[in-house]
Amino acid sequence: MRNGKALHQFRHGKLLVKKSSPFLSKPCASVQHSIFLGSLATLQPSRFHASNVNPKRPKISSSKLGAISSIAVLSLTKSKSILAALKLTKFASLGSMLLTVGAYTSIYGLPYASGMVGLIFVHETGHLLMMRKKGIPYSPMIFVPFMGAAIAAKKPPKNAYDDALIALAGPALGSLGAAGVFGAGILTNSQLCFALADFGFMINLFNLLPVGMLDGGRIGNALSPYVGVAGVGLAGSMIYTGMISNPIIYLITLAGGYQSGMRLWNQHKGIVDTTLPRNFYNISQAQKMIIGGSYFGLMGLLFSAMAVNNEYKRTPEQIRFQQRINSGMLVDGSIENIHQDY
C-alpha cells in the first residue's frame, strides 16, 4: 500500500497541481504588481479525506472549475463595480469569507473547506502584516469563491526590496500555518489535518514559482530581470508536459512573459518605467542576498515538509481498507481482493 507519487506544480494570490494518486490538487495566484495582492485557490478533484469518513466526491470537474475561475478573474478585473460593492460593505471580509467557505463546502465538505479558507487567510495575513510594517495602506481582505483572496495596496512599495519582503511574508506565514496543522495531525492522528497540511504546503510552494504576478515572480524581479524569464520558461515547460492544466496559470504565464520581456526591453533601451517609484530596482547586494537566501531556504523547507507529511497522509482507498480491517469486515482470502481495489 503506497502513496501515489505526485507531480507538483507550483504565488501571492496561488494554482494547479497534478498527481498520479487521487489526492487533492491545488493552486494559487495574485494580480497586479504592487496594487492588488491576491491569493487564488482554484481546486481540482478531491484528494483529501477525514480519518473517520469516506471522502466526498466533487460535484464539479476540475476543468469546469478552472474555466469558472478564469472567467471570474477576467470579470472581476474588468468590473470595478463588483469590487467597489464589496469594499462598501462594512463586513466585506467576514461575509466574503463565509461565502467562500460555503462554496467550497458544496464540493469538499465543511471541515476541509473551513481549513482551506483558514490557510488562505493565514497566507494573506502575512502580506497584510508586512504591508503594515512598511507603512503601506491597504484595503480589507476580500475572499472570492473558487479564486481565493485579495488585498489591494493603496500605493506601491518604495523599492523592489520592500516588494519582495511583502511577497515573501505570505508564503512564510502560510507555511507556518500549514506546519501547525501538520503538528495537530501528529497529535490527533487526523487524516483531515494531514490533507490540509498538504494543501497548505502546496499552495505556498506554488506561489513561489518565479512567474509574473505570483509571489515568486515579485521576489525574482528584485533579484534579476532574467529570473522572470527563467520562470516563464519553467512554467511553459510544465504547461507543455501537462503538469499544469489550469487556464489561470496560462494567463499568469503569458502576463509574466510580457512583463519580463518589457522590463528587459526597457532596460536595453534605457526607458524608465514611470508606473514604479524612481530607482525601484536599485537595491544593494546585501538586500539581494537576504531575499535570495530567504526565498530558496523557504522553498527547501516546503519541499521537505511535504515529503514528511506524505509519510503520514493516506489515500481514500487506504483509509477505507484500514476501516474494513478495524471493523472486522475482512475474512480469510479477502485481503488480496480488497488490496487490488487500489
C-alpha positions as CSV (number, residue, x, y, z in Angstrom):
1,M,0.0,0.0,0.0
2,R,1.9,3.0,-1.2
3,N,1.0,6.7,-1.5
4,G,0.9,7.8,-5.1
5,K,3.8,9.9,-6.2
6,A,3.0,13.4,-7.2
7,L,4.0,15.7,-10.0
8,H,3.5,19.0,-8.3
9,Q,3.2,22.4,-9.8
10,F,3.9,25.3,-8.1
11,R,2.1,32.8,-5.9
12,H,0.8,35.6,-3.9
13,G,-2.6,35.2,-4.5
14,K,-2.0,30.5,-5.6
15,L,-2.7,27.2,-8.7
16,L,-3.0,23.8,-10.1
17,V,-1.3,20.5,-9.2
18,K,-1.5,17.3,-11.0
19,K,-0.9,14.0,-9.2
20,S,-0.9,10.3,-10.0
21,S,-2.9,9.5,-6.9
22,P,-6.5,10.6,-6.3
23,F,-5.4,13.3,-3.9
24,L,-6.4,16.9,-3.9
25,S,-4.7,19.2,-6.4
26,K,-4.2,22.8,-5.5
27,P,-3.4,26.1,-7.0
28,C,-2.9,29.9,-6.4
29,A,-2.2,33.4,-7.9
30,S,-2.3,37.2,-7.2
31,V,-3.0,40.0,-9.6
32,Q,-1.5,43.4,-10.3
33,H,2.0,44.5,-9.4
34,S,2.1,46.5,-6.1
35,I,-1.6,47.2,-6.3
36,F,-3.6,44.0,-6.0
37,L,-2.2,41.4,-3.6
38,G,-4.4,38.4,-4.1
39,S,-4.4,34.7,-3.3
40,L,-6.2,32.4,-5.8
41,A,-7.2,28.9,-4.9
42,T,-8.5,27.0,-7.9
43,L,-9.2,23.4,-7.0
44,Q,-9.1,20.1,-8.7
45,P,-10.9,16.9,-7.7
46,S,-10.6,16.0,-4.1
47,R,-7.7,14.1,-2.7
48,F,-8.5,15.0,0.9
49,H,-10.1,12.8,3.4
50,A,-11.1,12.7,7.1
51,S,-9.9,9.8,9.3
52,N,-13.5,8.7,10.1
53,V,-15.4,9.3,6.9
54,N,-15.3,8.3,3.3
55,P,-14.1,11.1,1.0
56,K,-16.8,13.1,-0.7
57,R,-16.6,13.1,-4.4
58,P,-16.6,16.6,-6.0
59,K,-19.7,17.6,-7.9
60,I,-17.8,19.8,-10.4
61,S,-14.9,18.7,-12.6
62,S,-11.5,20.4,-12.4
63,S,-11.8,21.7,-16.0
64,K,-15.1,23.3,-15.2
65,L,-13.7,24.9,-12.0
66,G,-10.7,26.2,-14.0
67,A,-13.0,27.7,-16.6
68,I,-15.2,29.2,-14.0
69,S,-12.2,30.7,-12.2
70,S,-10.7,32.1,-15.3
71,I,-14.0,33.8,-16.3
72,A,-14.3,35.1,-12.7
73,V,-10.8,36.6,-12.8
74,L,-11.4,38.4,-16.1
75,S,-14.8,39.6,-15.0
76,L,-13.5,40.9,-11.7
77,T,-10.6,42.7,-13.3
78,K,-13.0,44.4,-15.7
79,S,-15.9,45.0,-13.3
80,K,-14.8,47.7,-10.8
81,S,-18.4,47.8,-9.6
82,I,-18.2,44.4,-8.0
83,L,-15.0,45.1,-6.1
84,A,-16.4,48.5,-5.2
85,A,-19.6,46.9,-3.8
86,L,-17.5,44.6,-1.7
87,K,-15.4,47.4,-0.3
88,L,-18.5,49.4,0.6
89,T,-19.8,46.6,2.7
90,K,-18.9,47.0,6.3
91,F,-18.4,43.3,6.9
92,A,-16.9,42.5,3.5
93,S,-14.1,40.4,4.8
94,L,-16.2,38.2,7.1
95,G,-19.1,38.0,4.6
96,S,-16.9,37.1,1.6
97,M,-15.0,34.5,3.8
98,L,-18.2,32.8,4.8
99,L,-19.4,32.8,1.2
100,T,-16.2,31.2,0.1
101,V,-16.4,28.5,2.8
102,G,-20.0,27.8,1.7
103,A,-18.9,27.4,-2.0
104,Y,-16.1,25.0,-1.1
105,T,-18.3,23.1,1.3
106,S,-20.6,22.2,-1.6
107,I,-17.7,20.3,-3.1
108,Y,-15.3,19.2,-0.3
109,G,-17.4,19.3,2.8
110,L,-17.4,21.8,5.7
111,P,-14.3,20.6,7.7
112,Y,-12.0,20.7,4.7
113,A,-13.5,23.8,3.2
114,S,-13.1,25.7,6.5
115,G,-9.4,24.6,6.7
116,M,-8.7,25.6,3.2
117,V,-10.1,29.1,3.7
118,G,-8.3,29.4,7.0
119,L,-5.0,28.6,5.4
120,I,-5.6,31.1,2.6
121,F,-6.4,33.6,5.3
122,V,-3.1,33.0,7.1
123,H,-1.2,33.4,3.9
124,E,-2.8,36.7,3.1
125,T,-2.3,37.9,6.7
126,G,1.4,37.5,6.1
127,H,1.2,40.0,3.3
128,L,-1.0,42.3,5.3
129,L,1.3,42.4,8.3
130,M,4.3,43.2,6.2
131,M,2.5,46.0,4.4
132,R,1.5,47.4,7.8
133,K,5.1,47.2,8.9
134,K,6.3,49.1,5.8
135,G,3.6,51.7,6.2
136,I,1.7,50.8,3.0
137,P,-2.1,51.4,3.3
138,Y,-4.3,48.6,2.1
139,S,-8.0,47.7,1.7
140,P,-9.8,45.0,3.6
141,M,-9.1,41.4,2.7
142,I,-11.7,40.1,0.2
143,F,-12.4,36.4,-0.5
144,V,-13.8,35.3,-3.8
145,P,-15.2,31.7,-4.2
146,F,-13.0,29.4,-6.4
147,M,-10.4,32.2,-6.7
148,G,-9.0,32.8,-3.2
149,A,-8.5,36.2,-1.5
150,A,-7.1,39.6,-2.3
151,I,-5.8,42.7,-0.5
152,A,-5.5,45.9,-2.5
153,A,-2.5,48.0,-1.6
154,K,-3.3,51.7,-2.0
155,K,0.2,52.6,-3.0
156,P,3.2,50.7,-4.3
157,P,6.3,49.8,-2.1
158,K,9.2,52.2,-2.3
159,N,11.5,49.7,-3.9
160,A,11.9,46.1,-5.1
161,Y,13.3,45.0,-1.7
162,D,10.2,46.0,0.2
163,D,8.1,44.5,-2.6
164,A,9.9,41.2,-2.2
165,L,9.6,41.2,1.6
166,I,5.8,41.7,1.2
167,A,5.7,38.8,-1.3
168,L,7.8,36.6,1.0
169,A,5.7,37.3,4.0
170,G,2.6,35.5,2.6
171,P,4.3,32.1,2.0
172,A,6.4,32.4,5.1
173,L,3.4,32.8,7.5
174,G,1.3,30.5,5.4
175,S,3.9,27.8,5.7
176,L,3.9,28.2,9.5
177,G,0.2,27.8,9.5
178,A,0.4,24.6,7.4
179,A,3.1,23.3,9.8
180,G,0.8,24.0,12.7
181,V,-1.9,21.9,11.0
182,F,0.6,19.1,10.4
183,G,1.5,19.2,14.1
184,A,-2.2,18.9,15.0
185,G,-2.3,15.9,12.7
186,I,0.6,14.3,14.6
187,L,-1.1,14.8,17.9
188,T,-4.5,13.6,16.9
189,N,-3.7,11.2,14.1
190,S,-6.2,13.1,11.9
191,Q,-6.0,12.4,8.1
192,L,-8.0,15.6,7.7
193,C,-5.2,17.6,9.2
194,F,-2.6,15.8,7.1
195,A,-4.6,16.6,3.9
196,L,-5.0,20.2,4.9
197,A,-1.3,20.5,5.7
198,D,-0.6,19.1,2.2
199,F,-2.8,21.8,0.7
200,G,-1.1,24.5,2.8
201,F,2.4,23.4,1.9
202,M,1.4,23.1,-1.8
203,I,-0.2,26.5,-2.2
204,N,2.7,28.3,-0.5
205,L,5.2,26.4,-2.6
206,F,3.3,27.1,-5.8
207,N,3.2,30.8,-5.0
208,L,7.0,30.8,-5.0
209,L,7.1,29.9,-8.7
210,P,9.1,32.9,-10.2
211,V,6.5,33.9,-12.7
212,G,4.9,37.3,-13.2
213,M,2.4,38.3,-10.6
214,L,3.0,35.3,-8.3
215,D,4.9,35.8,-5.1
216,G,7.9,34.2,-6.6
217,G,7.7,36.5,-9.6
218,R,7.9,39.5,-7.4
219,I,10.7,38.1,-5.4
220,G,12.6,37.1,-8.6
221,N,12.2,40.6,-10.1
222,A,14.0,42.0,-7.1
223,L,17.0,39.7,-7.8
224,S,17.3,40.0,-11.6
225,P,15.1,40.5,-14.7
226,Y,16.4,37.2,-16.0
227,V,14.8,35.3,-13.1
228,G,11.4,36.1,-14.6
229,V,12.4,34.9,-18.0
230,A,13.6,31.6,-16.4
231,G,10.3,31.3,-14.5
232,V,8.3,31.8,-17.7
233,G,10.3,29.0,-19.3
234,L,9.8,26.7,-16.3
235,A,6.0,27.4,-16.3
236,G,5.8,27.0,-20.0
237,S,7.5,23.6,-19.8
238,M,5.1,22.5,-17.0
239,I,2.2,23.5,-19.2
240,Y,3.6,21.7,-22.2
241,T,4.2,18.5,-20.4
242,G,0.7,18.6,-18.8
243,M,1.9,19.2,-15.2
244,I,-0.3,22.3,-15.2
245,S,-3.7,22.3,-16.8
246,N,-5.4,25.3,-15.3
247,P,-6.4,28.3,-17.5
248,I,-5.5,30.8,-14.9
249,I,-1.8,29.7,-14.9
250,Y,-1.8,30.1,-18.7
251,L,-2.9,33.7,-18.3
252,I,-0.4,34.3,-15.5
253,T,2.4,32.8,-17.6
254,L,1.5,35.0,-20.6
255,A,1.3,38.1,-18.4
256,G,4.6,37.1,-16.8
257,G,6.3,36.7,-20.2
258,Y,5.1,40.1,-21.3
259,Q,6.2,41.7,-18.0
260,S,9.7,40.2,-18.1
261,G,10.0,41.0,-21.8
262,M,9.0,44.6,-21.4
263,R,11.4,45.0,-18.4
264,L,14.4,43.7,-20.5
265,W,13.4,45.8,-23.4
266,N,13.1,49.0,-21.3
267,Q,16.4,48.2,-19.7
268,H,18.1,47.7,-23.1
269,K,16.6,51.0,-24.5
270,G,17.1,53.0,-21.3
271,I,13.4,53.6,-20.9
272,V,12.2,54.5,-17.4
273,D,9.0,52.8,-16.2
274,T,7.0,55.7,-14.8
275,T,4.5,53.4,-13.2
276,L,7.1,52.5,-10.5
277,P,8.9,54.7,-8.0
278,R,12.2,56.1,-9.1
279,N,15.1,53.7,-8.9
280,F,12.7,50.9,-7.8
281,Y,15.0,48.1,-8.7
282,N,18.2,49.7,-7.4
283,I,18.8,47.7,-4.2
284,S,22.0,46.6,-2.6
285,Q,23.8,43.3,-2.9
286,A,23.2,42.6,0.8
287,Q,19.5,43.1,0.3
288,K,19.5,40.7,-2.7
289,M,21.4,38.1,-0.6
290,I,18.7,38.4,2.1
291,I,15.9,38.0,-0.4
292,G,17.6,35.1,-2.3
293,G,18.6,33.2,0.9
294,S,15.1,33.5,2.3
295,Y,13.5,32.5,-1.0
296,F,15.5,29.4,-1.6
297,G,15.5,28.5,2.0
298,L,11.7,28.6,2.2
299,M,11.4,26.5,-0.9
300,G,13.7,23.9,0.6
301,L,11.8,23.8,3.8
302,L,8.5,23.4,2.0
303,F,9.7,20.5,-0.2
304,S,11.0,18.8,3.0
305,A,7.7,19.5,4.8
306,M,5.7,18.0,2.0
307,A,7.9,14.9,1.9
308,V,7.5,14.4,5.7
309,N,3.7,15.0,5.5
310,N,3.4,12.4,2.7
311,E,4.7,9.7,5.1
312,Y,1.6,10.2,7.3
313,K,-1.0,11.1,4.7
314,R,-3.2,8.3,3.3
315,T,-5.3,7.9,0.2
316,P,-9.0,7.5,0.5
317,E,-8.6,3.9,-0.7
318,Q,-6.1,3.2,2.1
319,I,-8.4,4.7,4.7
320,R,-11.3,2.6,3.5
321,F,-9.1,-0.5,3.6
322,Q,-8.0,0.2,7.1
323,Q,-11.6,0.8,8.2
324,R,-12.6,-2.6,6.9
325,I,-9.8,-4.2,8.9
326,N,-10.7,-2.3,12.0
327,S,-14.4,-3.2,11.7
328,G,-13.6,-6.9,11.2
329,M,-15.2,-7.0,7.7
330,L,-12.2,-8.9,6.2
331,V,-12.5,-12.7,6.1
332,D,-9.9,-15.3,5.0
333,G,-8.9,-14.9,1.4
334,S,-10.5,-11.4,1.0
335,I,-7.5,-9.3,1.8
336,E,-5.8,-9.8,-1.6
337,N,-9.0,-8.9,-3.5
338,I,-9.6,-5.7,-1.4
339,H,-5.9,-4.7,-1.9
340,Q,-6.4,-5.0,-5.7
341,D,-9.1,-2.3,-5.5
342,Y,-6.3,0.2,-5.5
